[in-house]
Amino acid sequence: MAYGTTLTVLADPTRRQVFERLRDGPRPVNAIAAGLPVSRPAVSQHLKVLKDAGLVEEHSEGARRIYALRREGLAELREWLDGFWDDALLAFKIEAERSHRQMKGKTDE
C-alpha cells in the first residue's frame, strides 16, 4: 500500500479515533464504538476501510470479531516520514559544521 493511501484513510477524524482505540490492544467492535459519536455500523464501516488499507486485521472469537492494529501497515508511511527526518538531520549537521568552522575561524584570528 502506498503512503498516500494511508494518509487518505487516516485523514478522516472518526476513522483516526477508531484506529487510535486499537493502540492499547485488540478490541471487539462494541468496545471500539463505545463513546464515539457514530453508530456501531458506522464504526464497522470505518474498520472495513482500515482493514482494506492494511492498517487493521480481524479475527473471530466465537461470534465476536476482534480487531487489532497491523503495525506493519504503517511501515511504508513511517519510512516516508523518516526520509524527512533524515533530510532535516543532514541539514542540521551541515549547518552545525558550517557554524563551527566560522567560529573556529574567528578564534584563530
C-alpha positions as CSV (number, residue, x, y, z in Angstrom):
1,M,0.0,0.0,0.0
2,A,1.2,3.5,-0.8
3,Y,1.7,6.0,1.9
4,G,-0.7,8.3,0.1
5,T,-3.5,5.7,0.7
6,T,-2.6,5.5,4.3
7,L,-2.7,9.3,4.7
8,T,-6.1,9.4,2.9
9,V,-7.5,6.6,5.1
10,L,-6.3,8.3,8.3
11,A,-7.4,11.8,7.2
12,D,-10.9,11.1,8.4
13,P,-11.1,12.2,12.1
14,T,-13.6,9.4,13.1
15,R,-11.5,6.8,11.4
16,R,-8.5,8.1,13.2
17,Q,-10.3,7.8,16.5
18,V,-11.3,4.2,15.7
19,F,-7.6,3.4,14.7
20,E,-6.3,5.0,17.9
21,R,-8.6,3.0,20.1
22,L,-6.7,-0.1,18.9
23,R,-3.4,1.3,20.1
24,D,-3.7,-0.4,23.5
25,G,-4.5,-3.8,22.0
26,P,-7.2,-5.8,20.2
27,R,-10.8,-5.0,20.8
28,P,-14.3,-6.0,19.7
29,V,-16.4,-3.6,17.7
30,N,-18.7,-2.7,20.6
31,A,-15.7,-1.7,22.7
32,I,-14.3,0.4,19.9
33,A,-17.6,2.1,19.3
34,A,-18.3,2.9,22.9
35,G,-18.3,6.7,23.4
36,L,-17.8,7.5,19.7
37,P,-20.3,10.0,18.2
38,V,-21.2,7.5,15.4
39,S,-23.2,4.3,15.3
40,R,-21.8,0.8,15.7
41,P,-22.5,0.1,12.0
42,A,-20.5,3.2,11.0
43,V,-17.6,2.0,13.2
44,S,-17.8,-1.3,11.3
45,Q,-17.5,0.6,8.0
46,H,-14.5,2.5,9.3
47,L,-12.9,-0.7,10.4
48,K,-13.5,-2.2,6.9
49,V,-11.7,0.8,5.3
50,L,-8.8,0.4,7.7
51,K,-8.7,-3.3,7.1
52,D,-8.8,-2.8,3.3
53,A,-5.9,-0.4,3.7
54,G,-3.9,-3.0,5.6
55,L,-3.9,-1.0,8.8
56,V,-6.1,-3.3,10.8
57,E,-6.6,-7.0,11.0
58,E,-9.5,-9.0,12.4
59,H,-10.1,-12.5,13.8
60,S,-13.1,-14.3,15.3
61,E,-13.6,-15.2,18.9
62,G,-16.9,-17.1,18.9
63,A,-19.5,-14.8,17.5
64,R,-17.3,-11.7,18.1
65,R,-15.0,-10.0,15.6
66,I,-11.8,-8.8,17.3
67,Y,-9.8,-6.0,15.6
68,A,-6.2,-5.2,16.1
69,L,-3.6,-2.9,14.5
70,R,-1.4,-4.2,11.8
71,R,1.8,-2.3,12.8
72,E,3.4,-3.4,9.5
73,G,0.6,-1.4,7.8
74,L,2.3,1.8,9.0
75,A,5.8,0.8,7.9
76,E,5.7,2.4,4.5
77,L,4.3,5.7,5.9
78,R,7.0,5.6,8.6
79,E,9.7,5.1,6.0
80,W,8.4,8.0,4.0
81,L,8.3,10.3,7.1
82,D,11.7,9.1,8.3
83,G,13.0,10.4,4.9
84,F,12.0,13.9,6.0
85,W,13.7,13.3,9.4
86,D,16.9,12.1,7.7
87,D,16.9,15.2,5.5
88,A,16.3,17.5,8.5
89,L,19.2,15.9,10.4
90,L,21.5,16.2,7.4
91,A,20.7,19.9,7.0
92,F,21.3,20.4,10.8
93,K,24.6,18.6,10.6
94,I,25.7,20.8,7.6
95,E,24.7,24.0,9.4
96,A,26.4,22.9,12.6
97,E,29.6,22.1,10.8
98,R,29.5,25.4,8.9
99,S,28.8,27.3,12.1
100,H,31.7,25.5,13.9
101,R,34.1,26.4,11.0
102,Q,33.1,30.0,11.2
103,M,33.5,30.2,15.0
104,K,36.9,28.4,14.7
105,G,38.0,30.8,12.1
106,K,37.2,33.8,14.3
107,T,39.2,32.3,17.2
108,D,42.2,31.6,15.0
109,E,42.5,35.2,14.0
